[in-house]
Amino acid sequence: MPFPSMPAAACLSVYMSYLLWYILRITGDERGHMPTAQIVKWGNSLAVRIPKPVAEEAGVREGDPIVIEAAAGEISLRRKQRTPTLKELVAQITPENRYEATPAGAERGKESVEW
């Protein structure tokens, strides 16, 4: 018996309380509720409506690109990382992170470019 000073029924009650707390903690939110949804037909595909609180928690909105991954009995969604534009990438170039020109030797053949 884990608690010798407690009656067996009290120990069982404490154990069941901890077990219930653990199950709710790993499967639901702080209230013990997990949002559920139903798969529905949408044209020739299947669709799932994401509840608003779940979308807000994930930080997704209508039109956001997502990545869908499937495994044995599970489907997971995650927001696709946005690819920066060339303009955004060029704006990050500074004198400190710019490489010096790499010498490639003398020009040969049609490598010479006249400006």
C-alpha positions in Angstrom: 0.0 0.0 0.0 1.6 3.4 -1.0 0.2 5.3 2.0 0.2 3.0 5.1 -1.6 5.5 7.3 -4.6 5.7 4.8 -7.4 3.2 4.4 -7.3 1.2 1.2 -10.5 3.0 -0.2 -8.8 6.4 0.3 -5.7 5.3 -1.4 -7.8 4.0 -4.4 -9.6 7.3 -4.5 -6.3 9.3 -4.6 -5.0 7.0 -7.2 -8.1 7.3 -9.4 -8.0 11.1 -9.1 -4.4 11.2 -10.2 -5.1 8.8 -13.1 -8.1 10.9 -14.2 -6.1 14.1 -14.0 -3.3 12.4 -16.1 -5.7 11.2 -18.8 -7.3 14.6 -19.1 -3.9 16.3 -19.2 -2.6 14.2 -22.1 -5.8 14.1 -24.1 -7.6 17.4 -23.7 -7.4 21.0 -22.8 -7.5 22.4 -19.3 -11.2 21.7 -19.0 -10.7 18.1 -20.3 -12.5 18.7 -23.6 -11.0 17.9 -26.9 -12.6 19.6 -30.0 -13.9 17.0 -32.4 -15.0 17.3 -36.0 -16.5 15.0 -38.6 -15.1 14.1 -42.0 -17.6 15.2 -44.7 -17.7 14.8 -48.5 -16.8 17.9 -50.5 -17.0 17.2 -54.2 -14.8 14.2 -54.9 -12.7 14.9 -51.8 -13.2 14.7 -48.1 -13.1 17.8 -45.8 -12.9 18.6 -42.1 -14.2 21.8 -40.6 -11.6 23.2 -38.1 -13.3 24.7 -35.0 -12.6 28.4 -34.5 -10.8 28.0 -31.1 -8.5 25.4 -32.7 -7.7 27.6 -35.7 -7.0 30.6 -33.4 -4.7 28.4 -31.2 -2.8 27.3 -34.3 -2.7 30.8 -35.8 -4.3 29.8 -39.1 -6.8 31.6 -41.2 -8.9 30.9 -44.3 -6.6 30.7 -47.3 -3.4 29.8 -45.4 -1.4 27.0 -47.1 -1.0 23.9 -45.0 0.9 20.6 -45.2 -1.1 17.4 -44.8 0.7 14.3 -43.5 -0.9 10.9 -43.1 0.3 7.9 -41.2 -1.3 4.7 -40.0 -4.7 5.9 -38.7 -3.6 9.5 -38.2 -3.8 12.7 -40.2 -1.8 15.8 -39.1 -2.0 19.3 -40.5 0.6 22.0 -40.0 1.0 25.5 -41.5 3.3 25.6 -44.5 6.3 27.8 -44.0 6.1 30.8 -46.2 8.8 31.2 -48.9 10.3 34.6 -48.7 10.3 36.7 -51.9 13.6 37.6 -53.7 13.1 41.2 -52.5 12.9 40.1 -48.9 16.0 38.0 -49.2 18.0 40.8 -50.9 16.9 43.2 -48.2 18.7 41.0 -45.7 22.1 41.4 -47.4 24.4 43.6 -45.4 28.1 44.4 -45.7 28.7 42.2 -42.7 27.1 39.0 -44.2 28.3 39.5 -47.8 31.1 37.3 -49.2 34.1 38.7 -51.1 34.4 37.9 -54.8 35.9 34.4 -55.3 38.7 34.5 -57.9 38.1 31.9 -60.6 41.3 32.4 -62.7 41.6 33.8 -66.1 38.6 34.0 -68.5 38.5 31.3 -71.2 36.4 31.0 -74.2 33.0 32.7 -74.1 33.2 33.4 -70.3 34.1 37.0 -71.0 31.2 39.4 -70.6 31.4 42.9 -71.9 29.2 45.4 -70.1 
